[in-house]
Amino acid sequence: MLFMIIERFRDGNTKAVGERFARNGRMMPDDIEYHASWLDEAGTRCFQIVEAPHQELLRTWINRWNDLVEFEVVPVVTSSEFWSKPR
């Protein structure tokens, strides 16, 4: 399954997020595959595409960052997958 992860940095604290990332990396469990990410111009939100067998696996990763980041998890499909199904 693909997921769009929207991260909002608590209190706009990009410094703490950047320091932890530099020190520990993404800290994702092995079953989660990172695809790509983008930040808004202000640096207060990060948008990521990740893949995991099921959504519950994201909980471990989210718990590792929850003190610094608020997460919104949106299950998504590719455009081609969406349009290939009868409507």
MARDRENLO-846346 format. One record per residue: z, y, x of N, C-alpha, C in turn; residue number from 1; residue in one letter. Coordinates in Angstrom, 2 decimals, decimal comma. Example, Ala and Ser with C-alpha at 12.3 -4.5 7.8 and 13.67 -1.06 7.14 Angstrom:
2
{n.w 7,80 | n.v -5,69 | n.u 13,19 | ca.w 7,80 | ca.v -4,50 | ca.u 12,30 | c.w 7,80 | c.v -3,30 | c.u 13,20 | i 1 | aa a}
{n.w 7,08 | n.v -2,25 | n.u 12,85 | ca.w 7,14 | ca.v -1,06 | ca.u 13,67 | c.w 7,87 | c.v 0,03 | c.u 12,90 | i 2 | aa s}
REM end
This chain:
87
{n.w 0,00 | n.v -1,19 | n.u 0,84 | ca.w 0,00 | ca.v 0,00 | ca.u 0,00 | c.w 0,00 | c.v 1,25 | c.u 0,88 | i 1 | aa m}
{n.w -0,72 | n.v 2,26 | n.u 0,43 | ca.w -0,73 | ca.v 3,55 | ca.u 1,12 | c.w 0,25 | c.v 4,50 | c.u 0,44 | i 2 | aa l}
{n.w 0,86 | n.v 5,36 | n.u 1,24 | ca.w 1,80 | ca.v 6,34 | ca.u 0,72 | c.w 1,54 | c.v 7,69 | c.u 1,38 | i 3 | aa f}
{n.w 1,55 | n.v 8,74 | n.u 0,58 | ca.w 1,59 | ca.v 10,10 | ca.u 1,08 | c.w 3,06 | c.v 10,46 | c.u 1,14 | i 4 | aa m}
{n.w 3,53 | n.v 10,78 | n.u 2,32 | ca.w 4,92 | ca.v 11,18 | ca.u 2,51 | c.w 4,93 | c.v 12,69 | c.u 2,72 | i 5 | aa i}
{n.w 5,68 | n.v 13,38 | n.u 1,88 | ca.w 5,83 | ca.v 14,82 | ca.u 2,05 | c.w 7,25 | c.v 15,05 | c.u 2,55 | i 6 | aa i}
{n.w 7,35 | n.v 15,56 | n.u 3,75 | ca.w 8,65 | ca.v 15,83 | ca.u 4,36 | c.w 8,92 | c.v 17,33 | c.u 4,31 | i 7 | aa e}
{n.w 10,08 | n.v 17,68 | n.u 3,84 | ca.w 10,53 | ca.v 19,07 | ca.u 3,86 | c.w 11,73 | c.v 19,14 | c.u 4,80 | i 8 | aa r}
{n.w 11,60 | n.v 19,96 | n.u 5,83 | ca.w 12,67 | ca.v 20,05 | ca.u 6,83 | c.w 13,85 | c.v 20,82 | c.u 6,26 | i 9 | aa f}
{n.w 15,00 | n.v 20,19 | n.u 6,23 | ca.w 16,20 | ca.v 20,81 | ca.u 5,66 | c.w 16,52 | c.v 22,10 | c.u 6,41 | i 10 | aa r}
{n.w 16,77 | n.v 23,15 | n.u 5,66 | ca.w 17,09 | ca.v 24,47 | ca.u 6,21 | c.w 15,99 | c.v 24,98 | c.u 7,16 | i 11 | aa d}
{n.w 14,77 | n.v 24,46 | n.u 7,03 | ca.w 13,68 | ca.v 24,89 | ca.u 7,91 | c.w 13,94 | c.v 24,58 | c.u 9,37 | i 12 | aa g}
{n.w 14,77 | n.v 23,57 | n.u 9,63 | ca.w 15,24 | ca.v 23,28 | ca.u 10,98 | c.w 14,23 | c.v 22,45 | c.u 11,77 | i 13 | aa n}
{n.w 13,14 | n.v 23,08 | n.u 12,16 | ca.w 12,11 | ca.v 22,37 | ca.u 12,91 | c.w 12,59 | c.v 21,98 | c.u 14,31 | i 14 | aa t}
{n.w 13,49 | n.v 22,77 | n.u 14,88 | ca.w 13,97 | ca.v 22,48 | ca.u 16,23 | c.w 14,66 | c.v 21,12 | c.u 16,28 | i 15 | aa k}
{n.w 15,57 | n.v 20,86 | n.u 15,34 | ca.w 16,30 | ca.v 19,59 | ca.u 15,33 | c.w 15,36 | c.v 18,42 | c.u 15,08 | i 16 | aa a}
{n.w 14,39 | n.v 18,61 | n.u 14,17 | ca.w 13,42 | ca.v 17,56 | ca.u 13,88 | c.w 12,58 | c.v 17,27 | c.u 15,13 | i 17 | aa v}
{n.w 12,09 | n.v 18,32 | n.u 15,76 | ca.w 11,28 | ca.v 18,15 | ca.u 16,97 | c.w 12,03 | c.v 17,49 | c.u 18,11 | i 18 | aa g}
{n.w 13,30 | n.v 17,85 | n.u 18,28 | ca.w 14,11 | ca.v 17,26 | ca.u 19,35 | c.w 14,33 | c.v 15,77 | c.u 19,11 | i 19 | aa e}
{n.w 14,64 | n.v 15,40 | n.u 17,86 | ca.w 14,86 | ca.v 13,98 | ca.u 17,56 | c.w 13,56 | c.v 13,20 | c.u 17,73 | i 20 | aa r}
{n.w 12,46 | n.v 13,77 | n.u 17,27 | ca.w 11,18 | ca.v 13,09 | ca.u 17,41 | c.w 10,84 | c.v 12,89 | c.u 18,89 | i 21 | aa f}
{n.w 11,05 | n.v 13,91 | n.u 19,72 | ca.w 10,76 | ca.v 13,80 | ca.u 21,15 | c.w 11,65 | c.v 12,74 | c.u 21,81 | i 22 | aa a}
{n.w 12,87 | n.v 12,63 | n.u 21,33 | ca.w 13,84 | ca.v 11,69 | ca.u 21,91 | c.w 13,61 | c.v 10,25 | c.u 21,42 | i 23 | aa r}
{n.w 13,31 | n.v 10,09 | n.u 20,11 | ca.w 13,31 | ca.v 8,75 | ca.u 19,49 | c.w 11,98 | c.v 8,33 | c.u 18,88 | i 24 | aa n}
{n.w 10,99 | n.v 9,20 | n.u 18,85 | ca.w 9,73 | ca.v 8,86 | ca.u 18,18 | c.w 9,91 | c.v 8,89 | c.u 16,67 | i 25 | aa g}
{n.w 9,01 | n.v 8,23 | n.u 15,96 | ca.w 9,04 | ca.v 8,25 | ca.u 14,49 | c.w 10,17 | c.v 7,41 | c.u 13,91 | i 26 | aa r}
{n.w 10,62 | n.v 6,43 | n.u 14,66 | ca.w 11,69 | ca.v 5,52 | ca.u 14,23 | c.w 11,31 | c.v 4,72 | c.u 12,99 | i 27 | aa m}
{n.w 10,04 | n.v 4,35 | n.u 12,89 | ca.w 9,57 | ca.v 3,55 | ca.u 11,76 | c.w 9,78 | c.v 2,07 | c.u 12,05 | i 28 | aa m}
{n.w 10,17 | n.v 1,30 | n.u 11,04 | ca.w 10,20 | ca.v -0,15 | ca.u 11,21 | c.w 8,80 | c.v -0,68 | c.u 11,52 | i 29 | aa p}
{n.w 8,73 | n.v -1,83 | n.u 12,16 | ca.w 7,44 | ca.v -2,40 | ca.u 12,57 | c.w 6,49 | c.v -2,66 | c.u 11,42 | i 30 | aa d}
{n.w 7,00 | n.v -2,91 | n.u 10,23 | ca.w 6,15 | ca.v -3,22 | ca.u 9,08 | c.w 5,48 | c.v -1,99 | c.u 8,47 | i 31 | aa d}
{n.w 5,81 | n.v -0,80 | n.u 8,96 | ca.w 5,19 | ca.v 0,43 | ca.u 8,45 | c.w 4,17 | c.v 0,91 | c.u 9,47 | i 32 | aa i}
{n.w 2,96 | n.v 1,17 | n.u 9,01 | ca.w 1,91 | ca.v 1,65 | ca.u 9,89 | c.w 1,62 | c.v 3,12 | c.u 9,62 | i 33 | aa e}
{n.w 1,79 | n.v 3,94 | n.u 10,64 | ca.w 1,49 | ca.v 5,37 | ca.u 10,58 | c.w -0,02 | c.v 5,55 | c.u 10,72 | i 34 | aa y}
{n.w -0,62 | n.v 6,40 | n.u 9,86 | ca.w -2,06 | ca.v 6,67 | ca.u 9,95 | c.w -2,34 | c.v 8,08 | c.u 10,48 | i 35 | aa h}
{n.w -1,74 | n.v 9,10 | n.u 9,87 | ca.w -2,03 | ca.v 10,48 | ca.u 10,28 | c.w -0,99 | c.v 11,41 | c.u 9,68 | i 36 | aa a}
{n.w -0,90 | n.v 12,62 | n.u 10,26 | ca.w 0,01 | ca.v 13,61 | ca.u 9,68 | c.w -0,52 | c.v 15,02 | c.u 9,92 | i 37 | aa s}
{n.w -0,07 | n.v 15,94 | n.u 9,09 | ca.w -0,43 | ca.v 17,35 | ca.u 9,15 | c.w 0,81 | c.v 18,15 | c.u 8,82 | i 38 | aa w}
{n.w 0,92 | n.v 19,35 | n.u 9,38 | ca.w 2,00 | ca.v 20,26 | ca.u 9,05 | c.w 1,41 | c.v 21,51 | c.u 8,39 | i 39 | aa l}
{n.w 2,19 | n.v 22,11 | n.u 7,49 | ca.w 1,73 | ca.v 23,38 | ca.u 6,95 | c.w 1,86 | c.v 24,44 | c.u 8,05 | i 40 | aa d}
{n.w 1,21 | n.v 25,57 | n.u 7,85 | ca.w 1,18 | ca.v 26,60 | ca.u 8,89 | c.w 2,55 | c.v 27,14 | c.u 9,24 | i 41 | aa e}
{n.w 3,47 | n.v 27,14 | n.u 8,27 | ca.w 4,83 | ca.v 27,64 | ca.u 8,53 | c.w 5,67 | c.v 26,63 | c.u 9,29 | i 42 | aa a}
{n.w 5,24 | n.v 25,36 | n.u 9,31 | ca.w 5,99 | ca.v 24,33 | ca.u 10,01 | c.w 7,21 | c.v 23,84 | c.u 9,25 | i 43 | aa g}
{n.w 7,23 | n.v 24,04 | n.u 7,94 | ca.w 8,39 | ca.v 23,61 | ca.u 7,16 | c.w 8,16 | c.v 22,31 | c.u 6,41 | i 44 | aa t}
{n.w 6,89 | n.v 21,86 | n.u 6,35 | ca.w 6,56 | ca.v 20,61 | ca.u 5,66 | c.w 5,57 | c.v 19,80 | c.u 6,50 | i 45 | aa r}
{n.w 5,75 | n.v 18,50 | n.u 6,43 | ca.w 4,85 | ca.v 17,58 | ca.u 7,09 | c.w 4,29 | c.v 16,63 | c.u 6,04 | i 46 | aa c}
{n.w 3,00 | n.v 16,37 | n.u 6,10 | ca.w 2,33 | ca.v 15,46 | ca.u 5,18 | c.w 1,84 | c.v 14,28 | c.u 6,00 | i 47 | aa f}
{n.w 2,26 | n.v 13,08 | n.u 5,63 | ca.w 1,90 | ca.v 11,89 | ca.u 6,39 | c.w 1,28 | c.v 10,84 | c.u 5,49 | i 48 | aa q}
{n.w 0,36 | n.v 10,09 | n.u 6,05 | ca.w -0,16 | ca.v 8,89 | ca.u 5,39 | c.w 0,39 | c.v 7,70 | c.u 6,17 | i 49 | aa i}
{n.w 1,08 | n.v 6,82 | n.u 5,46 | ca.w 1,60 | ca.v 5,60 | ca.u 6,06 | c.w 1,22 | c.v 4,42 | c.u 5,17 | i 50 | aa v}
{n.w 1,28 | n.v 3,24 | n.u 5,74 | ca.w 0,96 | ca.v 2,03 | ca.u 5,00 | c.w 2,09 | c.v 1,03 | c.u 5,18 | i 51 | aa e}
{n.w 2,47 | n.v 0,39 | n.u 4,08 | ca.w 3,54 | ca.v -0,61 | ca.u 4,11 | c.w 3,28 | c.v -1,63 | c.u 3,01 | i 52 | aa a}
{n.w 3,76 | n.v -2,86 | n.u 3,19 | ca.w 3,55 | ca.v -3,88 | ca.u 2,16 | c.w 4,13 | c.v -3,50 | c.u 0,80 | i 53 | aa p}
{n.w 5,24 | n.v -2,77 | n.u 0,82 | ca.w 5,84 | ca.v -2,28 | ca.u -0,43 | c.w 6,72 | c.v -1,08 | c.u -0,13 | i 54 | aa h}
{n.w 6,97 | n.v -0,30 | n.u -1,15 | ca.w 7,66 | ca.v 0,99 | ca.u -1,00 | c.w 9,09 | c.v 0,86 | c.u -0,49 | i 55 | aa q}
{n.w 9,77 | n.v -0,21 | n.u -0,83 | ca.w 11,18 | ca.v -0,35 | ca.u -0,43 | c.w 11,35 | c.v -0,37 | c.u 1,09 | i 56 | aa e}
{n.w 10,32 | n.v -0,80 | n.u 1,81 | ca.w 10,41 | ca.v -0,82 | ca.u 3,28 | c.w 10,57 | c.v 0,59 | c.u 3,85 | i 57 | aa l}
{n.w 10,14 | n.v 1,59 | n.u 3,12 | ca.w 10,26 | ca.v 2,97 | ca.u 3,61 | c.w 11,70 | c.v 3,44 | c.u 3,67 | i 58 | aa l}
{n.w 12,59 | n.v 2,80 | n.u 2,92 | ca.w 13,98 | ca.v 3,23 | ca.u 2,83 | c.w 14,66 | c.v 3,28 | c.u 4,20 | i 59 | aa r}
{n.w 14,46 | n.v 2,28 | n.u 5,05 | ca.w 15,08 | ca.v 2,26 | ca.u 6,38 | c.w 14,65 | c.v 3,46 | c.u 7,19 | i 60 | aa t}
{n.w 13,37 | n.v 3,74 | n.u 7,18 | ca.w 12,84 | ca.v 4,89 | ca.u 7,92 | c.w 13,39 | c.v 6,20 | c.u 7,37 | i 61 | aa w}
{n.w 13,37 | n.v 6,34 | n.u 6,05 | ca.w 13,89 | ca.v 7,56 | ca.u 5,42 | c.w 15,35 | c.v 7,77 | c.u 5,77 | i 62 | aa i}
{n.w 16,14 | n.v 6,72 | n.u 5,76 | ca.w 17,57 | ca.v 6,83 | ca.u 6,08 | c.w 17,80 | c.v 7,32 | c.u 7,51 | i 63 | aa n}
{n.w 16,90 | n.v 7,05 | n.u 8,40 | ca.w 17,04 | ca.v 7,49 | ca.u 9,80 | c.w 16,81 | c.v 8,99 | c.u 9,95 | i 64 | aa r}
{n.w 16,15 | n.v 9,61 | n.u 8,98 | ca.w 15,83 | ca.v 11,04 | ca.u 9,06 | c.w 16,47 | c.v 11,86 | c.u 7,95 | i 65 | aa w}
{n.w 17,12 | n.v 11,22 | n.u 7,01 | ca.w 17,59 | ca.v 11,88 | ca.u 5,79 | c.w 18,52 | c.v 13,06 | c.u 6,04 | i 66 | aa n}
{n.w 19,20 | n.v 13,09 | n.u 7,16 | ca.w 20,10 | ca.v 14,22 | ca.u 7,45 | c.w 19,33 | c.v 15,49 | c.u 7,78 | i 67 | aa d}
{n.w 18,08 | n.v 15,33 | n.u 8,26 | ca.w 17,27 | ca.v 16,49 | ca.u 8,66 | c.w 16,07 | c.v 16,76 | c.u 7,76 | i 68 | aa l}
{n.w 15,66 | n.v 15,73 | n.u 7,00 | ca.w 14,41 | ca.v 15,82 | ca.u 6,26 | c.w 14,61 | c.v 15,32 | c.u 4,83 | i 69 | aa v}
{n.w 14,05 | n.v 16,05 | n.u 3,88 | ca.w 13,99 | ca.v 15,59 | ca.u 2,49 | c.w 12,62 | c.v 14,98 | c.u 2,27 | i 70 | aa e}
{n.w 12,58 | n.v 13,77 | n.u 1,71 | ca.w 11,34 | ca.v 13,02 | ca.u 1,56 | c.w 10,88 | c.v 12,95 | c.u 0,12 | i 71 | aa f}
{n.w 9,58 | n.v 13,09 | n.u -0,07 | ca.w 8,93 | ca.v 12,77 | ca.u -1,33 | c.w 7,90 | c.v 11,69 | c.u -1,01 | i 72 | aa e}
{n.w 7,96 | n.v 10,57 | n.u -1,70 | ca.w 7,07 | ca.v 9,44 | ca.u -1,45 | c.w 6,13 | c.v 9,30 | c.u -2,64 | i 73 | aa v}
{n.w 4,83 | n.v 9,36 | n.u -2,35 | ca.w 3,81 | ca.v 9,28 | ca.u -3,41 | c.w 2,87 | c.v 8,11 | c.u -3,08 | i 74 | aa v}
{n.w 2,91 | n.v 7,03 | n.u -3,87 | ca.w 1,93 | ca.v 5,96 | ca.u -3,67 | c.w 0,52 | c.v 6,51 | c.u -3,96 | i 75 | aa p}
{n.w -0,44 | n.v 6,21 | n.u -3,07 | ca.w -1,80 | ca.v 6,70 | ca.u -3,23 | c.w -2,79 | c.v 5,57 | c.u -2,96 | i 76 | aa v}
{n.w -4,02 | n.v 5,77 | n.u -3,41 | ca.w -5,14 | ca.v 4,88 | ca.u -3,08 | c.w -6,27 | c.v 5,74 | c.u -2,54 | i 77 | aa v}
{n.w -7,16 | n.v 5,13 | n.u -1,81 | ca.w -8,31 | ca.v 5,89 | ca.u -1,31 | c.w -9,21 | c.v 6,26 | c.u -2,48 | i 78 | aa t}
{n.w -10,02 | n.v 7,26 | n.u -2,31 | ca.w -10,96 | ca.v 7,67 | ca.u -3,35 | c.w -11,90 | c.v 6,54 | c.u -3,71 | i 79 | aa s}
{n.w -12,42 | n.v 5,84 | n.u -2,70 | ca.w -13,35 | ca.v 4,75 | ca.u -2,98 | c.w -12,68 | c.v 3,63 | c.u -3,76 | i 80 | aa s}
{n.w -11,44 | n.v 3,33 | n.u -3,44 | ca.w -10,71 | ca.v 2,31 | ca.u -4,20 | c.w -10,50 | c.v 2,75 | c.u -5,65 | i 81 | aa e}
{n.w -10,11 | n.v 4,00 | n.u -5,83 | ca.w -9,90 | ca.v 4,51 | ca.u -7,18 | c.w -11,17 | c.v 4,44 | c.u -8,02 | i 82 | aa f}
{n.w -12,29 | n.v 4,92 | n.u -7,45 | ca.w -13,53 | ca.v 5,00 | ca.u -8,22 | c.w -14,24 | c.v 3,67 | c.u -8,38 | i 83 | aa w}
{n.w -13,84 | n.v 2,67 | n.u -7,61 | ca.w -14,48 | ca.v 1,36 | ca.u -7,74 | c.w -13,95 | c.v 0,57 | c.u -8,93 | i 84 | aa s}
{n.w -12,84 | n.v 1,00 | n.u -9,50 | ca.w -12,26 | ca.v 0,32 | ca.u -10,66 | c.w -12,82 | c.v 0,92 | c.u -11,95 | i 85 | aa k}
{n.w -13,05 | n.v 0,07 | n.u -12,94 | ca.w -13,55 | ca.v 0,59 | ca.u -14,23 | c.w -12,55 | c.v 1,58 | c.u -14,83 | i 86 | aa p}
{n.w -13,07 | n.v 2,62 | n.u -15,43 | ca.w -12,24 | ca.v 3,64 | ca.u -16,09 | c.w -12,52 | c.v 3,66 | c.u -17,56 | i 87 | aa r}
REM end
